[in-house]
Amino acid sequence: MKNKLQVDVLTIFPEMIDGYTSQSILGRAQEAGLLKVAAHDLRKFTDDKHGRVDDKPFGGGPGMVMQVEPIYQALKKLDIDSGLRTKDKGSKVRVILTSAKGKLFTQKDAKRLGEYDRLVFICGRYEGVDERVAKHLADEELAIGRYVLTGGELPALVMTDAIARLVPGVLGNEETLDEESWSDGENREYPHYTRPEEFLGWKVPNILLSGDHKKIAEWRRKNSK
């Protein structure tokens, strides 16, 4: 069976990616052949005998910068050419650099990227990534928030999770997607309750126990944030 979506993650900590994507919904989606996530250790694509993928920045300054060559070699190994397309011309591929200065990732982006056959995430570390990666190897730069993290693995996982759950069959119940917050670009999240009906004197709103679906839907609309 052909996988619906293939995700490749270039990182120096592949175990971080494998640990998350092998569990829960993403793990089951891979077992079902709906998704394939592969983490690739960038240290395997460098000629440095110590496996270094970083060096001092030209012009001086603090920290270290991830080098362009290991990332280029990794993309080449994945059959991603300089035009950022696989050798299979019928395949739709998108290469994404996780970056604090990138465009803010939204649900709209999750839907857009879910239309591709294959996504490749490049995870930065240290002080940053050689700018030639952004200019010549990546199709776009994306961030998950206006803050700085120690690496790009968490953003890659967040985006993979948001995108993969939109793949038909991954969640099982497609109606869930229609009712979700941000499904139409707006926050439609409403309060949720489950058993018991009362706990420490805290009661579930009576309307949710009424069985009147029309009134329940109206209550949920009014109480959406």
C-alpha positions as CSV (number, residue, x, y, z in Angstrom):
1,M,0.0,0.0,0.0
2,K,1.3,3.5,-0.9
3,N,1.7,5.8,2.1
4,K,-0.6,8.8,2.0
5,L,2.0,11.1,3.4
6,Q,5.8,10.7,3.8
7,V,7.6,12.9,6.3
8,D,11.4,13.1,6.5
9,V,13.1,14.9,9.3
10,L,16.7,16.0,9.1
11,T,18.1,16.3,12.7
12,I,21.0,15.6,14.9
13,F,18.6,14.0,17.4
14,P,16.6,11.4,15.4
15,E,15.5,9.6,18.6
16,M,13.5,12.6,19.6
17,I,11.4,12.3,16.4
18,D,11.1,8.5,16.6
19,G,10.0,8.5,20.2
20,Y,7.0,10.7,19.5
21,T,5.9,9.6,16.1
22,S,5.9,5.9,17.0
23,Q,3.2,6.4,19.7
24,S,-0.5,7.0,19.8
25,I,-2.4,8.2,16.7
26,L,0.8,8.8,14.6
27,G,2.1,5.4,15.5
28,R,-1.2,3.7,14.5
29,A,-1.3,5.7,11.3
30,Q,2.1,4.4,10.3
31,E,1.1,0.8,11.1
32,A,-1.9,1.3,8.8
33,G,0.2,2.6,6.0
34,L,-1.4,6.1,6.0
35,L,1.7,7.8,7.1
36,K,5.5,7.3,7.1
37,V,7.9,9.3,9.3
38,A,11.6,8.8,8.9
39,A,14.2,10.7,11.0
40,H,17.7,11.1,9.4
41,D,20.8,11.8,11.5
42,L,22.6,14.7,9.9
43,R,25.9,13.6,11.5
44,K,25.9,10.7,9.0
45,F,26.2,13.2,6.1
46,T,29.4,14.9,7.1
47,D,33.0,14.1,6.3
48,D,34.2,15.3,9.7
49,K,35.6,12.4,11.6
50,H,33.9,13.6,14.8
51,G,30.6,13.9,13.1
52,R,30.4,17.7,13.5
53,V,27.8,19.6,11.5
54,D,28.5,23.1,12.9
55,D,31.2,25.7,12.8
56,K,32.0,29.2,13.9
57,P,30.1,32.0,12.2
58,F,31.9,34.2,9.6
59,G,32.2,37.7,10.9
60,G,32.4,36.6,14.5
61,G,29.8,36.4,17.2
62,P,28.5,33.9,19.8
63,G,27.6,30.3,19.3
64,M,28.0,27.9,16.4
65,V,26.2,27.7,13.0
66,M,24.9,24.6,11.3
67,Q,26.7,23.9,8.1
68,V,25.1,23.8,4.7
69,E,27.0,20.8,3.3
70,P,25.6,18.1,5.6
71,I,22.1,19.3,4.9
72,Y,22.7,19.4,1.2
73,Q,24.1,15.8,1.2
74,A,21.2,14.6,3.2
75,L,18.7,16.0,0.7
76,K,20.7,14.5,-2.1
77,K,20.6,11.1,-0.4
78,L,16.8,11.5,-0.2
79,D,16.7,12.1,-4.0
80,I,15.9,15.8,-3.5
81,D,17.7,17.7,-6.3
82,S,18.7,21.3,-6.4
83,G,15.3,22.1,-7.7
84,L,13.8,20.7,-4.6
85,R,11.9,18.0,-6.4
86,T,12.4,14.2,-6.3
87,K,13.6,12.4,-9.3
88,D,10.1,11.0,-9.6
89,K,8.6,14.0,-11.4
90,G,5.1,12.9,-10.5
91,S,5.8,13.4,-6.8
92,K,4.9,16.6,-4.9
93,V,7.5,17.5,-2.4
94,R,8.0,20.5,0.0
95,V,11.2,21.2,2.0
96,I,10.6,23.2,5.2
97,L,13.2,24.8,7.4
98,T,12.1,25.2,11.0
99,S,13.1,28.7,11.9
100,A,12.3,31.3,14.6
101,K,12.2,33.9,11.9
102,G,10.0,31.9,9.7
103,K,6.3,32.5,8.8
104,L,4.0,31.6,11.6
105,F,2.5,28.1,11.1
106,T,-1.4,28.0,11.1
107,Q,-4.1,25.5,10.6
108,K,-4.4,26.8,7.0
109,D,-0.7,25.8,6.5
110,A,-1.5,22.3,7.9
111,K,-4.2,21.9,5.3
112,R,-2.0,23.3,2.5
113,L,1.0,21.1,3.3
114,G,-1.2,18.0,3.7
115,E,-1.7,18.2,-0.1
116,Y,1.9,17.2,-0.7
117,D,3.0,13.6,-1.1
118,R,6.2,14.2,0.8
119,L,7.4,16.8,3.4
120,V,11.0,17.2,4.5
121,F,11.7,19.1,7.7
122,I,15.2,20.6,8.4
123,C,15.7,21.0,12.1
124,G,18.1,23.8,13.1
125,R,20.2,23.9,16.3
126,Y,22.9,26.0,18.0
127,E,22.9,29.7,17.0
128,G,21.2,29.0,13.7
129,V,21.6,27.5,10.2
130,D,23.7,28.7,7.3
131,E,21.5,31.1,5.4
132,R,22.3,29.3,2.2
133,V,20.0,26.5,3.4
134,A,17.1,28.9,3.5
135,K,18.0,30.6,0.2
136,H,18.8,27.5,-1.9
137,L,17.6,24.3,-0.3
138,A,14.4,25.0,1.5
139,D,11.1,26.0,-0.1
140,E,10.0,27.9,3.0
141,E,10.7,28.7,6.6
142,L,8.1,28.1,9.3
143,A,7.9,28.8,13.0
144,I,5.3,27.6,15.6
145,G,5.5,30.7,17.7
146,R,7.3,34.0,18.4
147,Y,9.8,32.6,20.7
148,V,13.2,30.8,20.5
149,L,13.7,27.0,21.2
150,T,16.9,25.1,21.6
151,G,16.2,23.2,18.3
152,G,13.8,22.6,15.5
153,E,12.7,19.1,16.5
154,L,9.7,20.3,18.5
155,P,8.4,22.6,15.7
156,A,8.9,19.7,13.2
157,L,6.9,17.4,15.5
158,V,4.1,20.0,16.1
159,M,3.7,20.6,12.4
160,T,3.9,16.9,11.5
161,D,1.2,16.1,14.1
162,A,-1.1,18.9,12.9
163,I,-0.7,17.9,9.2
164,A,-0.9,14.1,9.7
165,R,-4.1,14.2,11.6
166,L,-5.8,15.7,8.5
167,V,-4.9,12.7,6.3
168,P,-8.1,10.8,5.6
169,G,-8.3,7.8,7.9
170,V,-5.7,8.9,10.5
171,L,-8.3,10.0,13.1
172,G,-10.9,7.4,12.1
173,N,-13.8,9.7,12.6
174,E,-13.7,12.4,9.9
175,E,-16.6,14.3,11.6
176,T,-14.2,15.2,14.4
177,L,-12.3,17.4,11.9
178,D,-15.4,19.4,10.9
179,E,-16.1,20.3,14.5
180,E,-12.6,21.2,15.5
181,S,-11.4,24.6,16.6
182,W,-9.6,26.5,13.7
183,S,-11.1,24.1,11.1
184,D,-12.5,27.1,9.2
185,G,-9.8,29.6,10.4
186,E,-11.7,30.6,13.5
187,N,-11.4,29.4,17.1
188,R,-14.6,27.4,17.7
189,E,-13.5,25.6,20.9
190,Y,-16.3,25.2,23.5
191,P,-16.2,23.7,27.0
192,H,-16.2,19.9,27.3
193,Y,-17.5,17.7,30.1
194,T,-17.7,14.0,30.8
195,R,-18.7,11.7,33.7
196,P,-19.3,12.1,36.6
197,E,-22.1,14.6,36.4
198,E,-21.0,16.1,39.7
199,F,-17.6,16.2,41.3
200,L,-16.8,18.1,44.5
201,G,-20.0,20.1,44.0
202,W,-19.0,21.1,40.4
203,K,-21.8,20.2,38.1
204,V,-22.2,19.7,34.4
205,P,-24.4,22.3,32.8
206,N,-28.0,21.0,32.7
207,I,-28.3,21.7,29.0
208,L,-25.7,19.1,28.1
209,L,-27.8,16.5,29.9
210,S,-31.1,17.5,28.2
211,G,-30.7,15.4,25.1
212,D,-31.9,18.4,23.1
213,H,-29.3,18.5,20.3
214,K,-30.5,21.8,18.9
215,K,-30.2,23.6,22.2
216,I,-26.9,21.9,22.9
217,A,-25.5,23.1,19.6
218,E,-26.7,26.6,20.3
219,W,-25.1,26.5,23.8
220,R,-21.8,25.4,22.3
221,R,-21.8,28.2,19.8
222,K,-22.5,30.8,22.5
223,N,-19.7,29.4,24.7
224,S,-17.1,29.0,22.1
225,K,-14.0,31.1,22.8
